Amino acid sequence: MQPNGMKAFIVQMVPLLLIFAALFYIPWSAQRKEKKKRDEMMSALKKDLKVRTVGGICGVIQEVREDEVILKVDPRTDTCITFSKSSITAVI
């Protein structure tokens, strides 16, 4: 390649590299924000919060352990189920 040809090649590649960098950064940034939000929710779990699990079961937290949460799913019969903390998807 001639020096002029090399300059033209580099000038053509810069926009493609910028687009590639943007397409890589945008999803990564969104994922990082979502993880931060989830980590904040997990650290804020406490007794008497109403939550929903991955399976769609709603209940009130009775006890929070290191890796587990005990949910009361039926207040009439005091039915409690133990879930892993990672199965909690939302605070209702």
N, C-alpha and C positions, 0 to 999 in steps of 0.2 A: 504494500500500500504506500501511496505517496503521503507526504505530510498533510496536504490538503484533504486527501481522502480520509485520513485518520481523524482530522478535526471534524469533518462532516459526520463520521461514524459516531464519535463521542457525543456530538450535539444531538444526534438522533436517539442515542441510548439514554441520555439524562432524563427526558420525560418518562420513558418506560420504567426506569429505575425508581423515579419518584412515585409513579402510580403503584408499582409493586410494594414499595415501602408503606404507602398509605393503606393499601389493601391488607397488609400484614398488621399494621399498627391498630387500625380501627377495631377489628374483632378482639384483639388482645386487650385493648384498653377497656372495652365493654365487659369482657370476662373478668378483668381485675376488679372493676367497680362492683359487679354482681357478687363476687366472692367476698369482698369487704362487707357488703351489706348483709350477706348471709352469716358471716362470722360475728357481726354485731348482734344479729338476731339470736344466734346460738348462745352468746355470752350473756344475753339479757333474759334467758329463760328462767322463770322462777315460779314458785307455787301460786296457784289460783289463776294462771293465765290460760285462756282458751286457745288451743292450737289444733292444726290439721296435720295429719300424717301423709306420707306418700300414697298410702292406700285409700285415702279419703276419710279415714276415721277421725272424728272430731271428739275432743275431750278436754277436760280441765286438768292441768298439771297438779299432781298431789305431792310428788317428790322429784327432785333433780339430783341425779348422781353424776359421777364423773363422765361416764359414757352412756348412761341410760336415763330415761324419763318414765315415770309411772303416771299414767293418765287414768282418770276416772271417766269412763265412757257412758255409764248409766247411773245417774244420781239416785234413782229409785231403789236400785238393788246394790248400790255401792260397788259395781263391777269395775275393777281396775285391770289395766293391761300394761305390761312393761314393754317399752320400745327403745331402740337405740336412738341416741340424740340425732344421728344423721337422718333418721326417717321423718323428722319434723320439717314440714315445708313452709308453714305460715303460722303467724300468730293472728288469731281472728279477733 
